[in-house]
Amino acid sequence: MTHLPSTSRNGMAEATEAVEIRPGLHWIGALDPGLRTFDIILRTANGTTYNSYLVRGSDGVAVIDTVKAEFADDFFARLESVARYDEIKVIVLNHLEPDHTGALPELMRRAPQARLHISTRAPAMLKALLKPSEEHPLEYQAVDTGDEVSLGDRTLRFLHTPFLHWPDTQCTYLVEEATLFSGDVFGCHHCDSRMFNEQCGDFRFAFDYYYAHIMRPFKTHVMDALKLIEPLPLQIIAPTHGPILRDRPRRYLTRYRELSTSTFAERIGNEEPTLVVFYMSSYGNTARMAESIRTGAEEAGARVSLYDLEGGEIQPFVDLVESADALAFGSPTINGDAVKPIWDLLSSLAVIELKGKLGAAFGSYGWTGEAVRMIEDRMRGLKMRVPVAGLRIKLIPTDEELAECRDFGRALASAIVSGEKGRVIDFADLG
Ligand SMILES: Cc1cc2nc3c(=O)[nH]c(=O)nc-3n(C[C@H](O)[C@H](O)[C@H](O)COP(=O)(O)O)c2cc1C
């Protein structure tokens, strides 16, 4: 029988009974319909859920993930509706983020015999979380892909899926029920007390939004995880946030694959080296530099796009950055800094993988010219490679200086082609 947690008129969850997914397999999480901002960075128009699961086997019970600390009472009430604490043999933590480990210390106190199962990347983090001492040592089992724990007639098998979205992330597969406890993978912030995907409202937007903000920086790790998950028989995906995916669960794997190869460049690869030049300019000086850089880079075989940040919006620019092989940012120095739209774009790039992408900075200045160095520092901070030394030109560029800009563009294009790593090219020598 399925018990659905009811909601009161103000939308808050009231009932605290477990939801049966299958006999001996229950959702024992918590609903948080009032939440509007998650982890500072994510908006949610109808809250979220913290999903925790209980698996009963012939030889013991496993609890998979817990909930945020404020929701511990709901979690324990739901757990108690289907199991006793002394039956719990295994606690699995698919990653150690606080919204899934908030109730862990209290669960460990109530079920001291239960053995923690965490990924091989998690021990240091677990110690930082639980602060063990000589008096209270920490015991756990670190598990890797293929390791299993038996609950008698049911088996949990682990899949190492790091960086989705914490370094210690793993997924746990309940073999006999073809059920994947996927942690935050395939999750979303969507609170619907009906819990199952075919019964909930349309959450496709929330699913894609969650991916875009949480998983997108880790696309290569998503693809690695899919290689482990796709061959599995799959009847249910049980993530830690949002609906339980039991109706055609494979659609969500397909969607992750699409989203992880969603840019044109990722699908077919850039046919020629691509450089995107973003700039701002009040009197046209930095703009003239940008145009000459384009000319030089094109002469060296790059396909160049030139964008004045004044005329665009951040989101499409972020997509452009993701597809480009190299980026150049041009800013005049204004009051000892680069201009705000440059920083706005640079501060919006954390959602994509930038490691190893090429970057360069240029700009006109009047007397101190700090902007170029500041942009370079930021790009290095984002783990981009900066292979060509930044180019500053005092006030209005002369013909000779515009020729320098062309050399700069040519050097940047050459760096894309040669794949130079980290070496600073003196563009003036490339003539
Ligand atoms: C309000 C204002 C503040 C400026 N502050 C600086 C500064 O702190 N350091 C500097 O080197 N140049 C400064 N400049 C000079 C500009 O960087 C210079 O005029 C540059 O050539 C403008 O390039 P653009 O035409 O691409 O905007 C300032 C200019 C303005 C209008």
The ligand as a MOL file (V3000), in Angstrom:
LIG
                    3D

  0  0  0     0  0            999 V3000
M  V30 BEGIN CTAB
M  V30 COUNTS 31 33 0 0 0
M  V30 BEGIN ATOM
M  V30 1 C 36.0260 57.5990 -15.6880 0
M  V30 2 C 37.3550 57.1590 -16.2060 0
M  V30 3 C 38.2540 56.5560 -15.3370 0
M  V30 4 C 39.4900 56.1170 -15.8050 0
M  V30 5 N 40.3410 55.5020 -14.9230 0
M  V30 6 C 41.5330 55.0600 -15.3750 0
M  V30 7 C 42.4360 54.4300 -14.4900 0
M  V30 8 O 42.1730 54.2300 -13.3130 0
M  V30 9 N 43.6160 54.0070 -14.9870 0
M  V30 10 C 43.9460 54.1620 -16.2940 0
M  V30 11 O 45.0170 53.7260 -16.7080 0
M  V30 12 N 43.1140 54.7770 -17.1580 0
M  V30 13 C 41.9150 55.2250 -16.7190 0
M  V30 14 N 41.0550 55.8330 -17.5790 0
M  V30 15 C 41.4600 56.0620 -18.9810 0
M  V30 16 C 40.9070 55.0310 -19.9430 0
M  V30 17 O 41.3880 53.7680 -19.6000 0
M  V30 18 C 41.3480 55.4040 -21.3290 0
M  V30 19 O 40.6760 56.5980 -21.7230 0
M  V30 20 C 41.1350 54.3320 -22.3720 0
M  V30 21 O 41.7910 54.7100 -23.5610 0
M  V30 22 C 39.6610 54.1440 -22.7020 0
M  V30 23 O 39.5720 53.1170 -23.6390 0
M  V30 24 P 38.2300 52.8090 -24.4300 0
M  V30 25 O 38.0450 53.8320 -25.4980 0
M  V30 26 O 38.4020 51.4610 -24.9830 0
M  V30 27 O 37.1460 52.8470 -23.4110 0
M  V30 28 C 39.8420 56.3080 -17.1500 0
M  V30 29 C 38.9120 56.8970 -18.0140 0
M  V30 30 C 37.6950 57.3190 -17.5630 0
M  V30 31 C 36.7170 57.9580 -18.5260 0
M  V30 END ATOM
M  V30 BEGIN BOND
M  V30 1 1 1 2
M  V30 2 1 2 3
M  V30 3 2 2 30
M  V30 4 2 3 4
M  V30 5 1 4 5
M  V30 6 1 4 28
M  V30 7 2 5 6
M  V30 8 1 6 7
M  V30 9 1 6 13
M  V30 10 2 7 8
M  V30 11 1 7 9
M  V30 12 1 9 10
M  V30 13 2 10 11
M  V30 14 1 10 12
M  V30 15 2 12 13
M  V30 16 1 13 14
M  V30 17 1 14 15
M  V30 18 1 14 28
M  V30 19 1 15 16
M  V30 20 1 16 17
M  V30 21 1 16 18
M  V30 22 1 18 19
M  V30 23 1 18 20
M  V30 24 1 20 21
M  V30 25 1 20 22
M  V30 26 1 22 23
M  V30 27 1 23 24
M  V30 28 2 24 25
M  V30 29 1 24 26
M  V30 30 1 24 27
M  V30 31 2 28 29
M  V30 32 1 29 30
M  V30 33 1 30 31
M  V30 END BOND
M  V30 END CTAB
M  END
